[in-house]
Amino acid sequence: MTCYVSHTTINCANAYELSEWWKRLLDYTDVPGDPNGPGHDHCMIVDPGTGHRMLFLEVEDPSPTRQIHLDLRPRGGTRDAEIERVRALGAAEVADHRGIYGPGSGWVVFSDPEGNLFCVLRSDAEVEAG
């Protein structure tokens, strides 16, 4: 037997606000029939295309050190265009590693409004193009 990932859980201070932020970033939606609302201590969102789910769970003292982070690839367009969209949503840039392995390579590390880290990578088309 093997396991599979049911969903990705992010501990946080405000489940609703953070889930709403990530919905805008990823173009996810509320789980059908289970809408999230202000004051909810757990909020689940889902990718309407793949079914991947993310659960935002309020905890009394979210860890200031994060053990995991998400790596994101643009569904269309380019890494650099997605980086600009992410900035416009209010993500804070932590580190820019573009060009680390030569021209066109690399990623940018961001943090969400509660300090959870994530990276924006090149799109699949950019990777395939070299």
Buried (B, 14 or more C-beta within 10 A) or exposed (E): EEEEEEEEBBBBBBBBBBBBBBBEBBEBEBBEEEEBEEEBEBBBBBBEEEEBBBBBBBEEEBEEEBEEBBEBBBEEEBBBEBBEBBBEEEBEEBEEEBEEEEEBBBBBBBBBBBBBBBBBBBBEEBEEEE
